[in-house]
């Protein structure tokens, strides 16, 4: 403990507040709250054998600390949550990647709200639902929601006429004035109830509006509401009734060598409407009750909805304080309960079992990922007879159509995983105009490995047979790179040709080494094809302008640089184009007339 820390410890006061631990670089490594700052902070620096390994490690890095005195323990709790969220200190428990979880956003500040997925929560008057960890399930849910309710998806509200979405019954076309704000608002209120899991209220609302539309002889609207009502009832029947009629979150927790997992069951109006699981980092040495408390603080500080009851498997230290904090967030009473028997206890036990299952699934996923990456790399090295596993692999592929727009791709895999930041693509000049994969391969390998001091990978893979392999070896060995392994991958049967051997290596069917080399080959092919398609499309787009009288290479370049693409040129007025330096009014009129004539013909 340095002199600065010793001096600050003497100045601590017996007040509630927040303490902030910093390392020698001034970086915040831990944030905590205390009823008495003097008692709590001093405990860290006393010689005690009761400290956990995590606390001992944290204290060994503390070179300075700060304190913020608060008016109450509640203020300290709120400030602690905000500081952890902002600084994400190393030694605090935190939700893994919690900032990347998606939400469903309803833009309530707009006259005709939109519903879409976002990963940013902004205080802009919108309503948010989530966070969700299963992104594919979230997309499926949103797709179902848009089938049930004809919500607008476009950003613009000044359309001259409705788009195709309106004509197929997927949008009410508020952008073209086809629906009033009141009618659209009624639908949005139903959508909000649906997202909250209140299907009974949605059912009642839809049935009431359907009957009202039928009485007013608005049969199309009544039919649409009827279809929505039937779909909602079908969904409601699949939801399991679990407990009473209250809104609850049932929370379970499990631990393993991977860390801790918290499972949250969402119960709305007594029905199970969804669930999420969250992995906690920095949880190895923490007691279960401290983990749960840290989770509640972080999760509900971000959550879009606080239920009436939160059911826990064990009691936590600041249960009453957190209950008061949650009540403040909700705007009405919210309770934290640790049920001992009955239906609520059964729900919590079910959440615990699901948390265990989530950890088991995560363990299986990591095991499979290791088999497909590190394990596959080791297997590939063994099958190819390499001295060591090829940690870094670079693969090349050539793409062209009858020799035109010839390009090459280089993709990089490290430890069996793509490293896209190191990908490269090449325009081939030596074989332009005539197909010659051998010459193209010599050019691309010369540009990558032609210098004697070029940084080399552990394995070079040439997508092609013996001919392409020989072309690459001619350049690579000629540049003095004699130790790197180079192999050719034939397009049929994934036969791997090694240098100086006429017979190929046949990787076992079903082996992870075979799957890995297929992934590398397919990625190189995809990257090359994508680049080739981009060049071809660019050439084709430019050729459209070449058909316009008065537009030569200079004006073509000028238009593309200013408007960036053909679509924007099509939308430009004569005045906009004529104002460009190098364009004239007749030339601008020629461009305008060319595209507008094509519109009329189409």
C-alpha positions in Angstrom: 0.0 0.0 0.0 1.5 3.3 -1.1 1.6 6.5 0.9 -1.2 8.1 -1.2 -3.6 5.3 -0.4 -2.6 5.4 3.3 -3.3 9.2 3.5 -6.7 8.8 1.7 -7.7 6.0 4.1 -7.3 8.4 7.0 -9.6 11.0 5.4 -12.5 8.6 4.8 -15.8 9.4 6.5 -18.7 7.3 7.9 -21.1 8.3 5.1 -22.9 6.3 2.3 -21.3 6.6 -1.1 -19.4 5.0 -3.9 -15.7 4.1 -4.0 -13.6 3.9 -7.2 -10.4 1.8 -7.3 -7.7 2.7 -9.9 -4.5 1.1 -11.1 -1.1 2.7 -11.7 -2.3 4.0 -15.1 -5.3 5.7 -13.6 -7.7 3.2 -15.1 -10.8 2.3 -13.1 -10.6 -1.4 -12.1 -13.4 -1.6 -9.5 -16.5 0.3 -8.4 -18.4 -0.4 -5.3 -21.0 1.1 -2.9 -21.0 1.3 0.9 -23.2 2.4 3.8 -20.1 3.6 5.5 -17.2 4.5 3.1 -14.6 4.4 6.0 -15.5 0.9 7.1 -16.0 -0.7 3.7 -12.9 0.8 1.9 -10.6 0.1 4.9 -11.5 -3.5 4.8 -9.8 -4.0 1.5 -6.4 -2.9 2.8 -6.3 -4.7 6.1 -4.2 -7.8 6.3 -6.9 -10.5 6.2 -6.9 -14.1 5.2 -10.6 -13.9 4.5 -10.2 -12.1 1.2 -11.0 -14.1 -1.9 -8.2 -14.6 -4.6 -10.1 -12.1 -6.8 -10.1 -9.4 -4.0 -6.4 -10.0 -3.3 -5.6 -9.6 -7.0 -7.7 -6.4 -7.3 -6.1 -4.8 -4.2 -2.6 -5.7 -5.4 -3.2 -3.4 -8.5 -4.8 -0.5 -6.6 -2.6 2.6 -6.6 -5.3 5.1 -6.0 -8.9 5.4 -5.2 -11.7 8.0 -5.1 -14.9 8.3 -3.1 -18.2 10.0 -3.9 -20.4 10.8 -0.9 -24.1 10.3 -1.5 -27.1 11.4 0.4 -28.4 7.8 0.9 -27.7 4.2 0.2 -30.2 4.4 -2.6 -28.3 7.2 -4.3 -25.1 5.2 -3.9 -26.8 2.1 -5.5 -27.9 4.2 -8.5 -24.5 5.8 -8.9 -22.7 2.5 -8.7 -24.9 1.1 -11.5 -24.2 4.0 -13.7 -20.5 4.0 -13.2 -20.2 0.2 -13.8 -22.2 0.6 -17.0 -20.0 3.5 -18.1 -16.5 2.2 -17.2 -17.0 -1.6 -17.2 -14.2 -2.2 -14.6 -12.2 -5.3 -14.9 -13.0 -6.7 -11.4 -16.7 -6.0 -11.3 -19.1 -8.7 -12.3 -20.7 -7.9 -15.7 -23.0 -9.3 -18.2 -21.0 -10.6 -21.1 -21.5 -8.5 -24.3 -24.7 -6.9 -22.7 -24.3 -3.8 -24.9 -24.8 -5.9 -28.0 -28.1 -7.5 -27.1 -30.9 -6.4 -29.4 -34.2 -4.7 -28.4 -37.5 -4.2 -30.2 -38.0 -0.4 -30.5 -41.4 1.3 -31.0 -40.9 4.9 -32.1 -43.6 6.4 -30.0 -42.4 10.0 -30.7 -43.5 9.7 -34.3 -47.1 10.3 -35.5 -47.1 6.9 -37.2 -44.7 4.7 -35.1 -42.4 2.1 -36.6 -41.4 -1.2 -35.0 -37.9 -2.5 -35.6 -34.8 -4.1 -34.0 -32.1 -1.9 -32.5 -29.0 -2.5 -30.4 -29.0 1.1 -29.0 -31.3 2.3 -26.3 -31.8 6.1 -26.6 -34.0 8.3 -24.4 -36.0 9.6 -27.3 -39.5 8.8 -26.2 -39.6 5.4 -27.8 -40.6 2.2 -26.0 -38.1 -0.7 -25.9 -38.7 -4.4 -25.3 -35.8 -6.7 -24.4 -33.0 -7.3 -24.4 -33.1 -10.6 -26.3 -30.2 -13.0 -26.6 -31.7 -15.3 -29.3 -31.4 -13.0 -32.3 -32.9 -15.5 -34.8 -35.9 -16.0 -32.6 -36.3 -12.3 -32.3 -36.3 -11.9 -36.1 -38.9 -14.6 -36.3 -41.1 -12.9 -33.7 -40.8 -9.5 -35.5 -41.7 -11.2 -38.8 -44.8 -12.7 -37.2 -45.7 -9.3 -35.6 -45.6 -7.6 -39.1 -47.8 -10.3 -40.5 -50.3 -9.7 -37.7 -50.2 -5.9 -37.9 -49.7 -3.9 -41.1 -47.0 -1.6 -39.6 -45.1 0.9 -41.7 -41.4 0.1 -42.3 -40.3 3.0 -44.5 -38.7 6.1 -43.1 -40.1 8.6 -45.5 -43.6 10.0 -45.0 -44.0 11.9 -48.3 -44.7 9.2 -50.8 -46.8 10.0 -53.8 -48.4 6.6 -53.9 -48.4 3.5 -51.7 -45.7 0.9 -52.2 -46.1 -2.9 -52.8 -46.3 -3.5 -49.0 -49.6 -1.7 -49.0 -51.0 -3.6 -52.0 -50.2 -7.0 -50.4 -51.8 -6.0 -47.1 -48.6 -5.6 -45.1 -48.8 -1.8 -44.5 -51.7 0.7 -44.0 -49.7 3.3 -46.1 -49.7 6.3 -43.7 -47.0 7.8 -45.9 -49.6 8.2 -48.6 -52.4 9.3 -46.3 -54.3 6.0 -46.5 -54.9 5.8 -42.7 -55.7 8.3 -40.0 -53.4 8.9 -37.0 -56.1 7.7 -34.6 -56.7 4.4 -36.4 -52.9 3.7 -36.7 -52.5 4.7 -33.0 -55.1 2.1 -32.0 -53.2 -0.5 -33.8 -49.9 0.6 -32.1 -51.6 0.3 -28.7 -52.5 -3.3 -29.5 -48.9 -4.0 -30.7 -47.6 -2.7 -27.4 -49.9 -5.0 -25.5 -48.8 -7.9 -27.7 -45.1 -7.1 -27.0 -45.8 -7.0 -23.3 -47.3 -10.4 -23.5 -50.8 -9.2 -22.6 -52.6 -11.4 -25.1 -55.9 -11.4 -23.3 -56.1 -7.6 -23.5 -55.1 -7.8 -27.1 -57.9 -10.3 -27.7 -60.5 -8.0 -26.1 -59.2 -4.9 -27.9 -59.2 -6.7 -31.3 -62.7 -8.2 -30.8 -64.1 -4.8 -29.7 -62.7 -3.0 -32.8 -63.8 -5.8 -35.1 -67.4 -5.6 -33.9 -67.3 -1.8 -34.1 -66.0 -2.0 -37.7 -68.7 -4.5 -38.6 -71.5 -2.4 -37.2 -70.2 0.6 -39.2 -70.3 -1.7 -42.3 -66.5 -1.4 -42.7 -66.2 -5.0 -43.7 -62.6 -5.0 -45.1 -61.3 -3.5 -41.8 -63.4 -6.0 -39.8 -62.0 -8.9 -41.8 -58.5 -7.7 -41.2 -59.1 -7.4 -37.5 -60.7 -10.9 -37.5 -57.6 -12.4 -39.0 -55.4 -10.7 -36.4 -57.7 -11.9 -33.6 -57.5 -15.5 -34.8 -53.7 -15.4 -35.0 -53.4 -13.8 -31.5 -55.7 -16.5 -30.1 -53.6 -19.2 -31.7 -50.5 -17.8 -30.1 -52.2 -17.4 -26.7 -53.1 -21.1 -26.7 -49.5 -22.1 -27.0 -48.5 -20.0 -23.9 -48.3 -21.9 -20.7 -50.3 -20.7 -17.7 -48.0 -20.8 -14.7 -49.1 -18.5 -11.9 -52.0 -16.2 -11.1 -52.4 -13.1 -13.1 -49.4 -11.0 -12.1 -46.3 -9.9 -14.1 -43.3 -11.8 -12.8 -39.7 -12.4 -13.7 -38.5 -15.8 -12.4 -34.7 -16.0 -12.1 -32.5 -19.1 -11.9 -28.8 -19.3 -11.7 -26.2 -22.1 -12.3 -22.4 -22.3 -12.2 -19.8 -24.5 -13.8 -16.2 -24.3 -14.9 -17.3 -21.9 -17.6 -18.6 -19.3 -15.1 -22.1 -18.4 -14.1 -25.4 -18.3 -16.1 -28.6 -16.5 -15.1 -31.9 -17.6 -16.7 -34.8 -15.2 -16.8 -38.4 -16.4 -17.4 -40.8 -13.7 -18.4 -44.3 -14.2 -17.0 -47.0 -11.7 -18.0 -50.6 -12.0 -16.8 -49.8 -15.5 -15.5 -48.5 -16.8 -18.8 -45.0 -17.7 -19.8 -44.2 -15.4 -22.8 -40.4 -15.8 -23.2 -37.0 -16.4 -21.6 -33.4 -15.2 -21.9 -30.1 -16.4 -20.4 -27.1 -14.3 -19.6 -23.5 -15.3 -18.9 -21.6 -13.4 -16.2 -17.9 -12.6 -16.4 -15.7 -12.0 -13.4 -17.8 -14.5 -11.3 -15.2 -17.2 -10.4 -14.7 -16.2 -6.7 -18.0 -14.4 -6.0 -20.6 -15.9 -3.7 -24.0 -16.8 -5.4 -25.9 -14.0 -3.6 -23.4 -11.4 -4.7 -23.6 -12.6 -8.3 -27.4 -12.4 -8.3 -27.3 -8.9 -6.8 -24.9 -7.7 -9.4 -27.0 -9.2 -12.1 -30.2 -7.5 -10.9 -28.5 -4.1 -10.7 -27.1 -4.3 -14.2 -30.0 -6.0 -15.9 -32.8 -3.8 -14.5 -30.9 -0.6 -15.0 -31.1 -1.4 -18.7 -34.4 -3.3 -18.9 -37.4 -1.8 -20.6 -39.9 -3.2 -18.2 -39.9 -4.0 -14.5 -42.5 -6.6 -13.3 -44.5 -6.5 -10.1 -42.6 -9.5 -8.7 -39.0 -10.8 -9.2 -38.6 -14.4 -8.0 -35.1 -15.5 -6.8 -33.7 -18.9 -5.9 -31.8 -17.5 -2.9 -31.9 -14.3 -0.8 -29.5 -11.5 -1.6 -27.8 -9.0 0.8 -29.6 -5.8 -0.2 -33.0 -7.2 -1.0 -35.1 -4.4 0.5 -32.9 -1.7 -1.0 -33.0 -3.2 -4.4 -36.8 -3.6 -4.1 -37.1 0.1 -3.3 -34.9 0.9 -6.3 -36.9 -1.2 -8.6 -40.1 0.4 -7.4 -38.7 3.7 -8.3 -37.8 2.5 -11.8 -41.3 1.0 -12.2 -43.2 3.9 -10.7 -45.2 1.6 -8.5 -44.4 -1.2 -6.0 -42.1 -4.0 -7.2 -41.1 -6.8 -4.9 -38.1 -9.2 -4.7 -39.3 -12.6 -3.4 -37.5 -15.8 -2.6 -40.3 -18.4 -2.6 -39.9 -21.5 -0.4 -42.8 -23.6 -1.7 -45.7 -23.7 -4.1 -46.1 -22.7 -7.8 -43.6 -19.8 -7.6 -40.9 -22.1 -6.2 -41.6 -24.5 -9.0 -41.1 -21.8 -11.6 -37.8 -20.7 -10.0 -36.6 -24.3 -9.9 -37.5 -24.6 -13.6 -35.4 -21.5 -14.3 -32.5 -23.0 -12.4 -32.7 -26.2 -14.4 -32.8 -24.2 -17.7 -29.7 -22.2 -16.5 -27.9 -25.5 -16.0 -29.0 -26.6 -19.5 -27.7 -23.3 -21.0 -24.3 -23.8 -19.4 -24.2 -27.4 -20.7 -25.1 -26.2 -24.2 -22.5 -23.5 -24.0 -19.9 -26.1 -23.0 -20.9 -28.3 -25.9 -20.7 -25.3 -28.2 -17.2 -24.3 -27.1 -16.1 -28.0 -27.4 -17.4 -28.2 -30.9 -15.9 -24.8 -31.8 -12.5 -26.0 -30.6 -12.8 -29.2 -32.6 -13.7 -27.2 -35.7 -10.8 -24.7 -35.2 -7.8 -25.6 -33.1 -8.4 -29.3 -33.3 -9.0 -29.1 -37.1 -5.8 -27.1 -37.6 -3.8 -29.8 -35.7 -5.5 -32.6 -37.7 -4.8 -30.8 -41.0 -1.1 -30.4 -40.1 -0.8 -34.1 -39.2 -2.5 -35.3 -42.4 -0.2 -33.0 -44.5 2.9 -34.1 -42.6 3.8 -30.7 -41.3 6.3 -30.2 -38.5 3.8 -28.0 -36.5 0.1 -27.1 -36.9 -0.4 -24.4 -39.5 -1.6 -21.5 -37.2 -1.8 -19.0 -40.1 -3.1 -20.1 -43.5 -3.4 -18.1 -46.6 -5.6 -19.3 -49.5 -5.7 -17.9 -53.1 -8.4 -18.2 -55.7 -8.7 -16.7 -59.3 -12.1 -15.5 -60.7 -12.9 -14.3 -64.2 -15.4 -14.7 -67.1 -13.7 -15.7 -70.3 -10.6 -13.8 -69.2 -12.4 -10.5 -68.5 -12.2 -8.7 -65.2 -9.7 -11.2 -63.9 -9.3 -10.9 -60.1 -7.7 -12.9 -57.3 -8.5 -13.2 -53.6 -6.4 -14.0 -50.6 -8.2 -15.1 -47.4 -6.5 -15.7 -44.1 -7.4 -18.1 -41.3 -5.7 -18.0 -38.0 -6.2 -20.9 -35.6 -9.0 -22.1 -37.8 -10.9 -18.8 -37.7 -11.2 -16.2 -40.6 -9.1 -13.1 -40.0 -11.0 -10.8 -42.3 -8.8 -7.7 -41.5 -6.0 -9.5 -43.4 -8.0 -10.4 -46.5 -6.6 -9.0 -49.8 -8.0 -8.8 -53.3 -6.1 -8.2 -56.5 -6.9 -7.0 -60.0 -4.9 -9.2 -62.4 -3.2 -7.3 -65.2 -1.0 -9.9 -66.8 -3.9 -12.2 -68.0 -6.5 -9.5 -68.8 -8.4 -10.3 -72.0 -7.6 -14.0 -72.2 -8.1 -16.7 -69.6 -4.8 -17.9 -68.1 -5.1 -19.1 -64.5 -1.4 -20.1 -64.4 -0.2 -16.7 -65.3 -2.7 -15.1 -62.9 -1.5 -17.2 -60.1 2.1 -16.3 -60.8 1.2 -12.6 -60.7 -0.8 -12.7 -57.4 1.9 -14.8 -55.6 4.6 -12.5 -56.9 2.7 -9.5 -55.5 2.3 -11.2 -52.1 5.5 -13.2 -51.7 7.9 -11.8 -54.4 10.1 -10.0 -51.9 12.7 -12.0 -49.9 11.6 -10.2 -46.6 7.9 -10.9 -47.1 6.1 -12.1 -43.9 5.2 -15.7 -44.5 2.3 -17.8 -43.2 2.6 -21.4 -41.9 0.6 -22.8 -44.9 -0.2 -21.5 -48.4 -3.2 -23.1 -50.1 -3.7 -22.7 -53.8 -7.2 -23.3 -55.0 -6.4 -25.4 -58.1 -4.6 -28.5 -59.1 -1.0 -29.3 -60.0 -0.8 -26.6 -62.7 -1.7 -23.7 -60.4 0.4 -25.2 -57.6 3.5 -25.3 -59.9 2.9 -21.7 -61.0 2.8 -20.6 -57.3 5.8 -22.6 -56.3 7.8 -21.1 -59.2 7.4 -17.6 -57.6 7.5 -18.5 -53.9 10.6 -20.7 -54.1 12.2 -18.3 -56.5 11.9 -15.5 -54.0 13.8 -17.7 -51.5 10.9 -18.8 -49.3 11.8 -22.5 -49.0 10.5 -23.5 -45.6 6.8 -22.5 -46.0 4.5 -25.4 -46.9 2.5 -24.9 -50.2 -0.3 -27.2 -51.3 -2.8 -27.2 -54.1 -6.5 -28.0 -53.6 -8.2 -29.7 -56.5 -11.8 -28.7 -57.2 -13.0 -32.3 -57.3 -13.1 -34.4 -54.2 -10.9 -31.9 -52.2 -7.7 -33.7 -53.2 -4.7 -32.0 -51.7 -1.5 -31.9 -53.8 1.8 -31.5 -52.0 5.0 -30.2 -53.5 7.0 -32.9 -55.4 4.3 -35.6 -55.0 2.2 -36.9 -57.9 -0.4 -38.6 -55.7 -2.8 -36.4 -53.7 -3.5 -36.5 -50.0 -7.1 -37.6 -49.5 -8.4 -36.2 -46.2 -10.8 -38.6 -44.4 -14.5 -38.0 -45.1 -16.2 -36.5 -42.1 -12.9 -35.2 -40.6 -12.7 -31.7 -39.1 -9.5 -31.2 -41.2 -11.6 -31.7 -44.4 -14.4 -29.4 -43.2 -11.8 -26.7 -42.4 -10.1 -26.8 -45.8 -13.5 -26.7 -47.4 -14.4 -23.6 -45.4 -11.2 -21.9 -46.4 -11.6 -22.8 -50.1 -15.3 -21.7 -50.1 -14.4 -18.4 -48.4 -11.6 -17.7 -50.9 -14.1 -18.5 -53.7 -16.8 -16.2 -52.2 -14.4 -13.3 -51.7 -13.1 -13.6 -55.3 -16.5 -13.9 -56.8 -17.8 -10.9 -54.8 -14.9 -8.7 -56.0 -15.3 -9.9 -59.6 -19.1 -9.1 -59.4 -18.4 -5.6 -58.1 -16.0 -4.8 -60.9 -18.4 -6.3 -63.5 -21.4 -4.3 -62.1 -19.3 -1.1 -62.1 -18.3 -1.7 -65.7 -21.9 -2.3 -66.7 -23.2 0.8 -64.9 -20.6 3.0 -66.5 -21.5 1.6 -69.9 -25.0 3.0 -69.5 -23.6 6.5 -69.5 -21.5 5.7 -72.6 -24.7 5.4 -74.6 -25.7 9.1 -74.0 -24.8 11.7 -76.6 -22.4 14.4 -75.2 -21.2 12.2 -72.3 -17.6 11.2 -72.7 -15.1 9.7 -70.2 -14.5 13.1 -68.4 -18.2 13.9 -67.9 -19.0 10.3 -67.0 -16.4 10.4 -64.3 -17.6 13.8 -63.1 -21.2 12.6 -62.8 -20.3 9.4 -60.9 -17.9 11.2 -58.6 -20.6 13.8 -57.7 -23.7 11.6 -57.5 -21.8 8.4 -56.5 -24.1 6.0 -58.4 -26.4 5.7 -61.3 -29.6 5.7 -59.2 -28.8 9.2 -57.9 -28.0 10.4 -61.5 -31.4 9.1 -62.6 -33.1 11.2 -59.8 -31.1 14.4 -60.5 -32.7 17.4 -62.2 -31.3 19.1 -65.3 -30.3 22.2 -63.2 -28.4 20.0 -60.7 -26.4 18.3 -63.4 -25.8 21.5 -65.5 -24.4 23.3 -62.4 -21.4 20.9 -62.3 -18.2 22.4 -63.6 -17.6 20.7 -66.9 -21.3 20.0 -67.7 -23.5 22.0 -70.0 -27.3 22.4 -70.2 -27.6 20.4 -73.4 -25.5 17.5 -71.9 -27.6 17.6 -68.7 -30.8 17.5 -70.8 -29.5 14.5 -72.7 -28.8 12.6 -69.5 -32.2 13.6 -68.1 -34.1 12.7 -71.2 -32.2 9.4 -71.6 -33.3 8.0 -68.2 -36.8 9.5 -68.3 -37.4 8.0 -71.7 -36.4 4.6 -70.3 -38.8 5.1 -67.4 -41.7 5.9 -69.8 -40.8 2.8 -71.9 -40.7 0.6 -68.9 
